[in-house]
Amino acid sequence: MLLGSPDAASAELYAETVTLGDPTYAGALTGVALKLPVYYIADPLVRDQIPPAVYEEHVSLMELALPIADIIERVRAVRERAGLP
């Protein structure tokens, strides 16, 4: 799953929802661990697979305004907790 969330907290919540199950216990995925590997769009593992011109046009401006490193780290931590690559 590929995320483009604007902040670390929402990215972490979405990542947890699709890997470990809805942590808020309010949605349909409560207790349902889909174990989907989740990555952030600006993560180098993803970025390096996108044609540079496409990334520049659609994503690069986001890197200037958002806490990219924090978002990537939190999404990575969720993957690790779920035992995903």
PyMOL Python script that loads the backbone (N, CA, C, O; Angstrom):
from pymol import cmd

cmd.read_pdbstr("""\
ATOM      1  N   MET A   1       0.854  -1.143   0.000  1.00  0.00           N
ATOM      2  CA  MET A   1       0.000   0.000   0.000  1.00  0.00           C
ATOM      3  C   MET A   1       0.907   1.214   0.000  1.00  0.00           C
ATOM      4  O   MET A   1       1.950   1.218   0.654  1.00  0.00           O
ATOM      5  N   LEU A   2       0.516   2.234  -0.726  1.00  0.00           N
ATOM      6  CA  LEU A   2       1.301   3.447  -0.854  1.00  0.00           C
ATOM      7  C   LEU A   2       0.531   4.604  -0.245  1.00  0.00           C
ATOM      8  O   LEU A   2      -0.615   4.867  -0.611  1.00  0.00           O
ATOM      9  N   LEU A   3       1.183   5.300   0.701  1.00  0.00           N
ATOM     10  CA  LEU A   3       0.543   6.422   1.387  1.00  0.00           C
ATOM     11  C   LEU A   3       1.131   7.755   0.932  1.00  0.00           C
ATOM     12  O   LEU A   3       2.291   7.834   0.527  1.00  0.00           O
ATOM     13  N   GLY A   4       0.312   8.794   1.007  1.00  0.00           N
ATOM     14  CA  GLY A   4       0.764  10.149   0.728  1.00  0.00           C
ATOM     15  C   GLY A   4       0.236  11.100   1.787  1.00  0.00           C
ATOM     16  O   GLY A   4       0.002  12.274   1.501  1.00  0.00           O
ATOM     17  N   SER A   5       0.047  10.619   2.989  1.00  0.00           N
ATOM     18  CA  SER A   5      -0.518  11.408   4.087  1.00  0.00           C
ATOM     19  C   SER A   5       0.324  12.639   4.389  1.00  0.00           C
ATOM     20  O   SER A   5       1.546  12.605   4.247  1.00  0.00           O
ATOM     21  N   PRO A   6      -0.321  13.728   4.807  1.00  0.00           N
ATOM     22  CA  PRO A   6       0.404  14.973   5.034  1.00  0.00           C
ATOM     23  C   PRO A   6       1.102  15.098   6.388  1.00  0.00           C
ATOM     24  O   PRO A   6       1.838  16.059   6.613  1.00  0.00           O
ATOM     25  N   ASP A   7       0.881  14.141   7.293  1.00  0.00           N
ATOM     26  CA  ASP A   7       1.564  14.220   8.587  1.00  0.00           C
ATOM     27  C   ASP A   7       1.849  12.818   9.121  1.00  0.00           C
ATOM     28  O   ASP A   7       1.260  11.831   8.680  1.00  0.00           O
ATOM     29  N   ALA A   8       2.754  12.764  10.068  1.00  0.00           N
ATOM     30  CA  ALA A   8       3.215  11.474  10.583  1.00  0.00           C
ATOM     31  C   ALA A   8       2.127  10.716  11.333  1.00  0.00           C
ATOM     32  O   ALA A   8       2.038   9.493  11.219  1.00  0.00           O
ATOM     33  N   ALA A   9       1.304  11.418  12.093  1.00  0.00           N
ATOM     34  CA  ALA A   9       0.269  10.737  12.878  1.00  0.00           C
ATOM     35  C   ALA A   9      -0.758  10.047  11.986  1.00  0.00           C
ATOM     36  O   ALA A   9      -1.130   8.901  12.241  1.00  0.00           O
ATOM     37  N   SER A  10      -1.215  10.731  10.950  1.00  0.00           N
ATOM     38  CA  SER A  10      -2.205  10.104  10.075  1.00  0.00           C
ATOM     39  C   SER A  10      -1.585   8.974   9.261  1.00  0.00           C
ATOM     40  O   SER A  10      -2.233   7.952   9.030  1.00  0.00           O
ATOM     41  N   ALA A  11      -0.348   9.144   8.826  1.00  0.00           N
ATOM     42  CA  ALA A  11       0.323   8.072   8.084  1.00  0.00           C
ATOM     43  C   ALA A  11       0.456   6.827   8.958  1.00  0.00           C
ATOM     44  O   ALA A  11       0.231   5.709   8.495  1.00  0.00           O
ATOM     45  N   GLU A  12       0.817   7.024  10.211  1.00  0.00           N
ATOM     46  CA  GLU A  12       0.960   5.893  11.130  1.00  0.00           C
ATOM     47  C   GLU A  12      -0.386   5.197  11.367  1.00  0.00           C
ATOM     48  O   GLU A  12      -0.455   3.968  11.399  1.00  0.00           O
ATOM     49  N   LEU A  13      -1.438   5.974  11.529  1.00  0.00           N
ATOM     50  CA  LEU A  13      -2.776   5.409  11.740  1.00  0.00           C
ATOM     51  C   LEU A  13      -3.221   4.594  10.529  1.00  0.00           C
ATOM     52  O   LEU A  13      -3.725   3.481  10.685  1.00  0.00           O
ATOM     53  N   TYR A  14      -3.043   5.132   9.335  1.00  0.00           N
ATOM     54  CA  TYR A  14      -3.425   4.395   8.129  1.00  0.00           C
ATOM     55  C   TYR A  14      -2.580   3.134   7.971  1.00  0.00           C
ATOM     56  O   TYR A  14      -3.097   2.080   7.603  1.00  0.00           O
ATOM     57  N   ALA A  15      -1.284   3.243   8.248  1.00  0.00           N
ATOM     58  CA  ALA A  15      -0.398   2.087   8.130  1.00  0.00           C
ATOM     59  C   ALA A  15      -0.817   0.986   9.113  1.00  0.00           C
ATOM     60  O   ALA A  15      -0.880  -0.188   8.748  1.00  0.00           O
ATOM     61  N   GLU A  16      -1.098   1.372  10.345  1.00  0.00           N
ATOM     62  CA  GLU A  16      -1.532   0.383  11.338  1.00  0.00           C
ATOM     63  C   GLU A  16      -2.850  -0.268  10.932  1.00  0.00           C
ATOM     64  O   GLU A  16      -3.031  -1.472  11.116  1.00  0.00           O
ATOM     65  N   THR A  17      -3.760   0.514  10.388  1.00  0.00           N
ATOM     66  CA  THR A  17      -5.070  -0.001  10.010  1.00  0.00           C
ATOM     67  C   THR A  17      -4.965  -1.117   8.980  1.00  0.00           C
ATOM     68  O   THR A  17      -5.662  -2.126   9.091  1.00  0.00           O
ATOM     69  N   VAL A  18      -4.105  -0.950   7.981  1.00  0.00           N
ATOM     70  CA  VAL A  18      -4.027  -1.959   6.917  1.00  0.00           C
ATOM     71  C   VAL A  18      -3.004  -3.054   7.177  1.00  0.00           C
ATOM     72  O   VAL A  18      -2.926  -4.019   6.417  1.00  0.00           O
ATOM     73  N   THR A  19      -2.217  -2.919   8.240  1.00  0.00           N
ATOM     74  CA  THR A  19      -1.283  -3.989   8.565  1.00  0.00           C
ATOM     75  C   THR A  19      -1.725  -4.771   9.792  1.00  0.00           C
ATOM     76  O   THR A  19      -1.804  -5.999   9.754  1.00  0.00           O
ATOM     77  N   LEU A  20      -2.009  -4.074  10.866  1.00  0.00           N
ATOM     78  CA  LEU A  20      -2.315  -4.723  12.141  1.00  0.00           C
ATOM     79  C   LEU A  20      -3.791  -4.724  12.513  1.00  0.00           C
ATOM     80  O   LEU A  20      -4.196  -5.441  13.428  1.00  0.00           O
ATOM     81  N   GLY A  21      -4.600  -3.930  11.818  1.00  0.00           N
ATOM     82  CA  GLY A  21      -6.015  -3.778  12.153  1.00  0.00           C
ATOM     83  C   GLY A  21      -6.266  -2.388  12.706  1.00  0.00           C
ATOM     84  O   GLY A  21      -5.344  -1.748  13.211  1.00  0.00           O
ATOM     85  N   ASP A  22      -7.478  -1.921  12.620  1.00  0.00           N
ATOM     86  CA  ASP A  22      -7.842  -0.562  13.032  1.00  0.00           C
ATOM     87  C   ASP A  22      -7.537  -0.334  14.512  1.00  0.00           C
ATOM     88  O   ASP A  22      -8.172  -0.941  15.374  1.00  0.00           O
ATOM     89  N   PRO A  23      -6.555   0.548  14.818  1.00  0.00           N
ATOM     90  CA  PRO A  23      -6.189   0.773  16.213  1.00  0.00           C
ATOM     91  C   PRO A  23      -7.210   1.606  16.987  1.00  0.00           C
ATOM     92  O   PRO A  23      -7.138   1.691  18.213  1.00  0.00           O
ATOM     93  N   THR A  24      -8.160   2.221  16.279  1.00  0.00           N
ATOM     94  CA  THR A  24      -9.171   3.032  16.968  1.00  0.00           C
ATOM     95  C   THR A  24     -10.372   2.197  17.396  1.00  0.00           C
ATOM     96  O   THR A  24     -11.229   2.676  18.139  1.00  0.00           O
ATOM     97  N   TYR A  25     -10.438   0.957  16.930  1.00  0.00           N
ATOM     98  CA  TYR A  25     -11.561   0.054  17.221  1.00  0.00           C
ATOM     99  C   TYR A  25     -12.896   0.651  16.799  1.00  0.00           C
ATOM    100  O   TYR A  25     -13.930   0.367  17.403  1.00  0.00           O
ATOM    101  N   ALA A  26     -12.868   1.487  15.753  1.00  0.00           N
ATOM    102  CA  ALA A  26     -14.091   2.140  15.298  1.00  0.00           C
ATOM    103  C   ALA A  26     -14.494   1.736  13.884  1.00  0.00           C
ATOM    104  O   ALA A  26     -15.600   2.047  13.442  1.00  0.00           O
ATOM    105  N   GLY A  27     -13.616   1.052  13.180  1.00  0.00           N
ATOM    106  CA  GLY A  27     -13.907   0.758  11.787  1.00  0.00           C
ATOM    107  C   GLY A  27     -14.073  -0.715  11.498  1.00  0.00           C
ATOM    108  O   GLY A  27     -13.988  -1.566  12.383  1.00  0.00           O
ATOM    109  N   ALA A  28     -14.311  -0.987  10.231  1.00  0.00           N
ATOM    110  CA  ALA A  28     -14.543  -2.366   9.787  1.00  0.00           C
ATOM    111  C   ALA A  28     -13.305  -3.244   9.921  1.00  0.00           C
ATOM    112  O   ALA A  28     -13.422  -4.469   9.955  1.00  0.00           O
ATOM    113  N   LEU A  29     -12.124  -2.644   9.998  1.00  0.00           N
ATOM    114  CA  LEU A  29     -10.890  -3.434  10.106  1.00  0.00           C
ATOM    115  C   LEU A  29     -10.419  -3.616  11.550  1.00  0.00           C
ATOM    116  O   LEU A  29      -9.272  -4.002  11.777  1.00  0.00           O
ATOM    117  N   THR A  30     -11.275  -3.349  12.512  1.00  0.00           N
ATOM    118  CA  THR A  30     -10.928  -3.589  13.903  1.00  0.00           C
ATOM    119  C   THR A  30     -10.619  -5.064  14.098  1.00  0.00           C
ATOM    120  O   THR A  30     -11.455  -5.926  13.829  1.00  0.00           O
ATOM    121  N   GLY A  31      -9.420  -5.343  14.565  1.00  0.00           N
ATOM    122  CA  GLY A  31      -9.019  -6.716  14.817  1.00  0.00           C
ATOM    123  C   GLY A  31      -8.698  -7.523  13.565  1.00  0.00           C
ATOM    124  O   GLY A  31      -8.453  -8.726  13.654  1.00  0.00           O
ATOM    125  N   VAL A  32      -8.695  -6.881  12.405  1.00  0.00           N
ATOM    126  CA  VAL A  32      -8.414  -7.567  11.143  1.00  0.00           C
ATOM    127  C   VAL A  32      -7.025  -7.150  10.664  1.00  0.00           C
ATOM    128  O   VAL A  32      -6.850  -6.044  10.152  1.00  0.00           O
ATOM    129  N   ALA A  33      -6.055  -8.017  10.826  1.00  0.00           N
ATOM    130  CA  ALA A  33      -4.682  -7.724  10.403  1.00  0.00           C
ATOM    131  C   ALA A  33      -4.501  -8.154   8.951  1.00  0.00           C
ATOM    132  O   ALA A  33      -4.310  -9.337   8.670  1.00  0.00           O
ATOM    133  N   LEU A  34      -4.559  -7.209   8.043  1.00  0.00           N
ATOM    134  CA  LEU A  34      -4.402  -7.521   6.621  1.00  0.00           C
ATOM    135  C   LEU A  34      -2.946  -7.786   6.244  1.00  0.00           C
ATOM    136  O   LEU A  34      -2.664  -8.399   5.215  1.00  0.00           O
ATOM    137  N   LYS A  35      -2.025  -7.315   7.089  1.00  0.00           N
ATOM    138  CA  LYS A  35      -0.590  -7.513   6.866  1.00  0.00           C
ATOM    139  C   LYS A  35      -0.114  -6.976   5.512  1.00  0.00           C
ATOM    140  O   LYS A  35       0.778  -7.554   4.892  1.00  0.00           O
ATOM    141  N   LEU A  36      -0.712  -5.871   5.056  1.00  0.00           N
ATOM    142  CA  LEU A  36      -0.270  -5.252   3.810  1.00  0.00           C
ATOM    143  C   LEU A  36       1.002  -4.450   4.058  1.00  0.00           C
ATOM    144  O   LEU A  36       1.049  -3.665   5.005  1.00  0.00           O
ATOM    145  N   PRO A  37       2.023  -4.623   3.243  1.00  0.00           N
ATOM    146  CA  PRO A  37       3.214  -3.780   3.403  1.00  0.00           C
ATOM    147  C   PRO A  37       2.879  -2.353   2.981  1.00  0.00           C
ATOM    148  O   PRO A  37       2.323  -2.133   1.905  1.00  0.00           O
ATOM    149  N   VAL A  38       3.215  -1.396   3.820  1.00  0.00           N
ATOM    150  CA  VAL A  38       2.869   0.001   3.591  1.00  0.00           C
ATOM    151  C   VAL A  38       4.135   0.829   3.473  1.00  0.00           C
ATOM    152  O   VAL A  38       5.074   0.672   4.254  1.00  0.00           O
ATOM    153  N   TYR A  39       4.145   1.715   2.485  1.00  0.00           N
ATOM    154  CA  TYR A  39       5.281   2.611   2.259  1.00  0.00           C
ATOM    155  C   TYR A  39       4.770   4.019   2.020  1.00  0.00           C
ATOM    156  O   TYR A  39       3.638   4.212   1.575  1.00  0.00           O
ATOM    157  N   TYR A  40       5.605   4.998   2.315  1.00  0.00           N
ATOM    158  CA  TYR A  40       5.272   6.394   2.057  1.00  0.00           C
ATOM    159  C   TYR A  40       5.821   6.782   0.692  1.00  0.00           C
ATOM    160  O   TYR A  40       6.909   6.343   0.319  1.00  0.00           O
ATOM    161  N   ILE A  41       5.099   7.583  -0.046  1.00  0.00           N
ATOM    162  CA  ILE A  41       5.450   7.929  -1.414  1.00  0.00           C
ATOM    163  C   ILE A  41       6.858   8.529  -1.538  1.00  0.00           C
ATOM    164  O   ILE A  41       7.515   8.336  -2.562  1.00  0.00           O
ATOM    165  N   ALA A  42       7.327   9.245  -0.526  1.00  0.00           N
ATOM    166  CA  ALA A  42       8.645   9.887  -0.586  1.00  0.00           C
ATOM    167  C   ALA A  42       9.768   9.007  -0.033  1.00  0.00           C
ATOM    168  O   ALA A  42      10.928   9.421  -0.029  1.00  0.00           O
ATOM    169  N   ASP A  43       9.441   7.806   0.431  1.00  0.00           N
ATOM    170  CA  ASP A  43      10.464   6.876   0.908  1.00  0.00           C
ATOM    171  C   ASP A  43      11.392   6.544  -0.265  1.00  0.00           C
ATOM    172  O   ASP A  43      10.913   6.243  -1.359  1.00  0.00           O
ATOM    173  N   PRO A  44      12.698   6.592  -0.058  1.00  0.00           N
ATOM    174  CA  PRO A  44      13.615   6.275  -1.156  1.00  0.00           C
ATOM    175  C   PRO A  44      13.339   4.927  -1.816  1.00  0.00           C
ATOM    176  O   PRO A  44      13.605   4.764  -3.007  1.00  0.00           O
ATOM    177  N   LEU A  45      12.810   3.960  -1.068  1.00  0.00           N
ATOM    178  CA  LEU A  45      12.473   2.666  -1.643  1.00  0.00           C
ATOM    179  C   LEU A  45      11.387   2.790  -2.710  1.00  0.00           C
ATOM    180  O   LEU A  45      11.337   1.989  -3.644  1.00  0.00           O
ATOM    181  N   VAL A  46      10.528   3.781  -2.574  1.00  0.00           N
ATOM    182  CA  VAL A  46       9.465   4.033  -3.546  1.00  0.00           C
ATOM    183  C   VAL A  46       9.925   5.067  -4.570  1.00  0.00           C
ATOM    184  O   VAL A  46       9.800   4.867  -5.778  1.00  0.00           O
ATOM    185  N   ARG A  47      10.455   6.168  -4.064  1.00  0.00           N
ATOM    186  CA  ARG A  47      10.872   7.288  -4.923  1.00  0.00           C
ATOM    187  C   ARG A  47      11.788   6.823  -6.050  1.00  0.00           C
ATOM    188  O   ARG A  47      11.649   7.278  -7.185  1.00  0.00           O
ATOM    189  N   ASP A  48      12.711   5.934  -5.756  1.00  0.00           N
ATOM    190  CA  ASP A  48      13.675   5.489  -6.756  1.00  0.00           C
ATOM    191  C   ASP A  48      13.050   4.643  -7.864  1.00  0.00           C
ATOM    192  O   ASP A  48      13.696   4.369  -8.875  1.00  0.00           O
ATOM    193  N   GLN A  49      11.808   4.233  -7.680  1.00  0.00           N
ATOM    194  CA  GLN A  49      11.115   3.442  -8.697  1.00  0.00           C
ATOM    195  C   GLN A  49      10.193   4.291  -9.581  1.00  0.00           C
ATOM    196  O   GLN A  49       9.602   3.785 -10.535  1.00  0.00           O
ATOM    197  N   ILE A  50      10.077   5.567  -9.263  1.00  0.00           N
ATOM    198  CA  ILE A  50       9.216   6.475 -10.019  1.00  0.00           C
ATOM    199  C   ILE A  50      10.078   7.268 -10.995  1.00  0.00           C
ATOM    200  O   ILE A  50      11.136   7.763 -10.608  1.00  0.00           O
ATOM    201  N   PRO A  51       9.656   7.400 -12.238  1.00  0.00           N
ATOM    202  CA  PRO A  51      10.431   8.209 -13.171  1.00  0.00           C
ATOM    203  C   PRO A  51      10.665   9.613 -12.600  1.00  0.00           C
ATOM    204  O   PRO A  51       9.724  10.244 -12.119  1.00  0.00           O
ATOM    205  N   PRO A  52      11.903  10.105 -12.647  1.00  0.00           N
ATOM    206  CA  PRO A  52      12.230  11.396 -12.028  1.00  0.00           C
ATOM    207  C   PRO A  52      11.309  12.543 -12.441  1.00  0.00           C
ATOM    208  O   PRO A  52      10.930  13.350 -11.593  1.00  0.00           O
ATOM    209  N   ALA A  53      10.944  12.636 -13.697  1.00  0.00           N
ATOM    210  CA  ALA A  53      10.083  13.732 -14.141  1.00  0.00           C
ATOM    211  C   ALA A  53       8.693  13.642 -13.509  1.00  0.00           C
ATOM    212  O   ALA A  53       8.092  14.663 -13.173  1.00  0.00           O
ATOM    213  N   VAL A  54       8.192  12.433 -13.349  1.00  0.00           N
ATOM    214  CA  VAL A  54       6.877  12.227 -12.737  1.00  0.00           C
ATOM    215  C   VAL A  54       6.952  12.585 -11.254  1.00  0.00           C
ATOM    216  O   VAL A  54       6.074  13.273 -10.733  1.00  0.00           O
ATOM    217  N   TYR A  55       7.989  12.121 -10.585  1.00  0.00           N
ATOM    218  CA  TYR A  55       8.151  12.427  -9.160  1.00  0.00           C
ATOM    219  C   TYR A  55       8.272  13.933  -8.959  1.00  0.00           C
ATOM    220  O   TYR A  55       7.640  14.496  -8.065  1.00  0.00           O
ATOM    221  N   GLU A  56       9.066  14.571  -9.772  1.00  0.00           N
ATOM    222  CA  GLU A  56       9.266  16.020  -9.676  1.00  0.00           C
ATOM    223  C   GLU A  56       7.942  16.760  -9.832  1.00  0.00           C
ATOM    224  O   GLU A  56       7.653  17.687  -9.076  1.00  0.00           O
ATOM    225  N   GLU A  57       7.151  16.357 -10.798  1.00  0.00           N
ATOM    226  CA  GLU A  57       5.888  17.049 -11.074  1.00  0.00           C
ATOM    227  C   GLU A  57       4.839  16.836  -9.983  1.00  0.00           C
ATOM    228  O   GLU A  57       4.093  17.758  -9.654  1.00  0.00           O
ATOM    229  N   HIS A  58       4.777  15.636  -9.424  1.00  0.00           N
ATOM    230  CA  HIS A  58       3.671  15.299  -8.530  1.00  0.00           C
ATOM    231  C   HIS A  58       4.006  15.210  -7.041  1.00  0.00           C
ATOM    232  O   HIS A  58       3.109  15.320  -6.206  1.00  0.00           O
ATOM    233  N   VAL A  59       5.264  15.016  -6.699  1.00  0.00           N
ATOM    234  CA  VAL A  59       5.574  14.741  -5.293  1.00  0.00           C
ATOM    235  C   VAL A  59       6.628  15.674  -4.693  1.00  0.00           C
ATOM    236  O   VAL A  59       6.546  15.999  -3.509  1.00  0.00           O
ATOM    237  N   SER A  60       7.591  16.101  -5.461  1.00  0.00           N
ATOM    238  CA  SER A  60       8.766  16.779  -4.901  1.00  0.00           C
ATOM    239  C   SER A  60       8.436  18.036  -4.096  1.00  0.00           C
ATOM    240  O   SER A  60       9.113  18.313  -3.106  1.00  0.00           O
ATOM    241  N   LEU A  61       7.439  18.790  -4.482  1.00  0.00           N
ATOM    242  CA  LEU A  61       7.082  19.986  -3.728  1.00  0.00           C
ATOM    243  C   LEU A  61       6.652  19.629  -2.309  1.00  0.00           C
ATOM    244  O   LEU A  61       6.897  20.385  -1.369  1.00  0.00           O
ATOM    245  N   MET A  62       6.015  18.485  -2.162  1.00  0.00           N
ATOM    246  CA  MET A  62       5.564  18.006  -0.864  1.00  0.00           C
ATOM    247  C   MET A  62       6.750  17.839   0.101  1.00  0.00           C
ATOM    248  O   MET A  62       6.609  18.053   1.305  1.00  0.00           O
ATOM    249  N   GLU A  63       7.903  17.460  -0.431  1.00  0.00           N
ATOM    250  CA  GLU A  63       9.081  17.250   0.411  1.00  0.00           C
ATOM    251  C   GLU A  63       9.541  18.529   1.109  1.00  0.00           C
ATOM    252  O   GLU A  63      10.172  18.469   2.165  1.00  0.00           O
ATOM    253  N   LEU A  64       9.230  19.673   0.530  1.00  0.00           N
ATOM    254  CA  LEU A  64       9.643  20.947   1.121  1.00  0.00           C
ATOM    255  C   LEU A  64       8.777  21.352   2.310  1.00  0.00           C
ATOM    256  O   LEU A  64       9.232  22.077   3.194  1.00  0.00           O
ATOM    257  N   ALA A  65       7.546  20.890   2.332  1.00  0.00           N
ATOM    258  CA  ALA A  65       6.601  21.367   3.334  1.00  0.00           C
ATOM    259  C   ALA A  65       6.262  20.367   4.437  1.00  0.00           C
ATOM    260  O   ALA A  65       5.741  20.755   5.482  1.00  0.00           O
ATOM    261  N   LEU A  66       6.549  19.098   4.217  1.00  0.00           N
ATOM    262  CA  LEU A  66       6.121  18.078   5.173  1.00  0.00           C
ATOM    263  C   LEU A  66       7.299  17.454   5.916  1.00  0.00           C
ATOM    264  O   LEU A  66       8.427  17.470   5.424  1.00  0.00           O
ATOM    265  N   PRO A  67       7.035  16.904   7.106  1.00  0.00           N
ATOM    266  CA  PRO A  67       8.081  16.226   7.874  1.00  0.00           C
ATOM    267  C   PRO A  67       8.342  14.820   7.320  1.00  0.00           C
ATOM    268  O   PRO A  67       8.015  13.820   7.959  1.00  0.00           O
ATOM    269  N   ILE A  68       8.926  14.765   6.141  1.00  0.00           N
ATOM    270  CA  ILE A  68       9.082  13.519   5.400  1.00  0.00           C
ATOM    271  C   ILE A  68       9.824  12.449   6.201  1.00  0.00           C
ATOM    272  O   ILE A  68       9.382  11.301   6.256  1.00  0.00           O
ATOM    273  N   ALA A  69      10.936  12.813   6.815  1.00  0.00           N
ATOM    274  CA  ALA A  69      11.737  11.819   7.544  1.00  0.00           C
ATOM    275  C   ALA A  69      10.924  11.187   8.676  1.00  0.00           C
ATOM    276  O   ALA A  69      10.996   9.976   8.890  1.00  0.00           O
ATOM    277  N   ASP A  70      10.162  11.992   9.392  1.00  0.00           N
ATOM    278  CA  ASP A  70       9.345  11.476  10.494  1.00  0.00           C
ATOM    279  C   ASP A  70       8.248  10.553   9.967  1.00  0.00           C
ATOM    280  O   ASP A  70       7.981   9.504  10.552  1.00  0.00           O
ATOM    281  N   ILE A  71       7.619  10.943   8.867  1.00  0.00           N
ATOM    282  CA  ILE A  71       6.560  10.114   8.289  1.00  0.00           C
ATOM    283  C   ILE A  71       7.129   8.767   7.844  1.00  0.00           C
ATOM    284  O   ILE A  71       6.561   7.718   8.145  1.00  0.00           O
ATOM    285  N   ILE A  72       8.242   8.803   7.132  1.00  0.00           N
ATOM    286  CA  ILE A  72       8.860   7.565   6.648  1.00  0.00           C
ATOM    287  C   ILE A  72       9.221   6.654   7.814  1.00  0.00           C
ATOM    288  O   ILE A  72       9.001   5.444   7.756  1.00  0.00           O
ATOM    289  N   GLU A  73       9.774   7.237   8.869  1.00  0.00           N
ATOM    290  CA  GLU A  73      10.177   6.443  10.038  1.00  0.00           C
ATOM    291  C   GLU A  73       8.981   5.784  10.718  1.00  0.00           C
ATOM    292  O   GLU A  73       9.056   4.617  11.103  1.00  0.00           O
ATOM    293  N   ARG A  74       7.893   6.508  10.868  1.00  0.00           N
ATOM    294  CA  ARG A  74       6.728   5.947  11.545  1.00  0.00           C
ATOM    295  C   ARG A  74       6.082   4.837  10.724  1.00  0.00           C
ATOM    296  O   ARG A  74       5.638   3.833  11.279  1.00  0.00           O
ATOM    297  N   VAL A  75       6.028   5.010   9.416  1.00  0.00           N
ATOM    298  CA  VAL A  75       5.471   3.974   8.548  1.00  0.00           C
ATOM    299  C   VAL A  75       6.376   2.739   8.572  1.00  0.00           C
ATOM    300  O   VAL A  75       5.885   1.611   8.614  1.00  0.00           O
ATOM    301  N   ARG A  76       7.696   2.951   8.546  1.00  0.00           N
ATOM    302  CA  ARG A  76       8.650   1.846   8.628  1.00  0.00           C
ATOM    303  C   ARG A  76       8.473   1.085   9.944  1.00  0.00           C
ATOM    304  O   ARG A  76       8.513  -0.145   9.962  1.00  0.00           O
ATOM    305  N   ALA A  77       8.279   1.815  11.037  1.00  0.00           N
ATOM    306  CA  ALA A  77       8.110   1.182  12.347  1.00  0.00           C
ATOM    307  C   ALA A  77       6.865   0.294  12.377  1.00  0.00           C
ATOM    308  O   ALA A  77       6.879  -0.771  12.993  1.00  0.00           O
ATOM    309  N   VAL A  78       5.803   0.722  11.723  1.00  0.00           N
ATOM    310  CA  VAL A  78       4.588  -0.107  11.663  1.00  0.00           C
ATOM    311  C   VAL A  78       4.873  -1.381  10.883  1.00  0.00           C
ATOM    312  O   VAL A  78       4.462  -2.466  11.293  1.00  0.00           O
ATOM    313  N   ARG A  79       5.581  -1.255   9.751  1.00  0.00           N
ATOM    314  CA  ARG A  79       5.943  -2.469   8.988  1.00  0.00           C
ATOM    315  C   ARG A  79       6.743  -3.430   9.849  1.00  0.00           C
ATOM    316  O   ARG A  79       6.509  -4.638   9.816  1.00  0.00           O
ATOM    317  N   GLU A  80       7.682  -2.905  10.616  1.00  0.00           N
ATOM    318  CA  GLU A  80       8.508  -3.762  11.481  1.00  0.00           C
ATOM    319  C   GLU A  80       7.664  -4.443  12.542  1.00  0.00           C
ATOM    320  O   GLU A  80       7.841  -5.634  12.798  1.00  0.00           O
ATOM    321  N   ARG A  81       6.745  -3.706  13.168  1.00  0.00           N
ATOM    322  CA  ARG A  81       5.880  -4.315  14.187  1.00  0.00           C
ATOM    323  C   ARG A  81       5.036  -5.437  13.603  1.00  0.00           C
ATOM    324  O   ARG A  81       4.716  -6.409  14.287  1.00  0.00           O
ATOM    325  N   ALA A  82       4.680  -5.292  12.336  1.00  0.00           N
ATOM    326  CA  ALA A  82       3.857  -6.306  11.670  1.00  0.00           C
ATOM    327  C   ALA A  82       4.707  -7.430  11.081  1.00  0.00           C
ATOM    328  O   ALA A  82       4.169  -8.399  10.545  1.00  0.00           O
ATOM    329  N   GLY A  83       6.037  -7.306  11.178  1.00  0.00           N
ATOM    330  CA  GLY A  83       6.917  -8.334  10.631  1.00  0.00           C
ATOM    331  C   GLY A  83       6.980  -8.315   9.120  1.00  0.00           C
ATOM    332  O   GLY A  83       7.182  -9.353   8.489  1.00  0.00           O
ATOM    333  N   LEU A  84       6.808  -7.131   8.532  1.00  0.00           N
ATOM    334  CA  LEU A  84       6.822  -6.976   7.074  1.00  0.00           C
ATOM    335  C   LEU A  84       8.120  -6.326   6.613  1.00  0.00           C
ATOM    336  O   LEU A  84       8.785  -5.637   7.386  1.00  0.00           O
ATOM    337  N   PRO A  85       8.479  -6.550   5.338  1.00  0.00           N
ATOM    338  CA  PRO A  85       9.733  -5.943   4.814  1.00  0.00           C
ATOM    339  C   PRO A  85       9.639  -4.434   4.683  1.00  0.00           C
ATOM    340  O   PRO A  85      10.600  -3.789   4.261  1.00  0.00           O
TER     341      PRO A  85
END
""", "prot")
cmd.dss("prot")
cmd.show_as("cartoon", "prot")
cmd.util.cbc("prot")
cmd.orient("prot")
